[in-house]
Amino acid sequence: MSFSHHLFFCLNQRSNGEDCCDRHNAFALFEYAKKRVKELGLAGSGKVRVNKAGCLDHCADGPVMVIYPDGIWYTMVDQEDVEEIIQSHLIEGRPVERLQLA
């Protein structure tokens, strides 16, 4: 089974008090993306897959997601940002520049 796009959400947790994506609501954003991709009929073989990832080494930028095969890294704040990425990047094929990591 292959996919047109793979979304990897960093859900890393740090117990030592250092910053991490988990402290920036990453799991809720991951769950939202997973739910919306299914609702919009984008999930499944040959389509989009939303996955959990460990540390993506951008802790201070969190929460962080990378979309492959495009290799585009995003940081997002809320569900509206995730929705914009889904609508613009996944559906319309236009990456969201304002949310991309430099």
C-alpha angles and dihedrals in degrees: 000000000000133000136216090223134015118200114201116193117196107232096170118154124202119200095190095075095256120135118272140163091257089066090057099059094265096150093054090049090048090051091048092051092048092050095046094047089055094044091052093050092244096122126094144056112341091011134072129326123193113205140180116239135190121232113335090189097246097102097149091052096052144187091049134181131178124202120210144231083025094055092218117153121208137188117198138183107199146358091280090062091049090048091051091052091050094047099041105031103030102032104028098028093235116125115223104245097191092060098044121112113239 
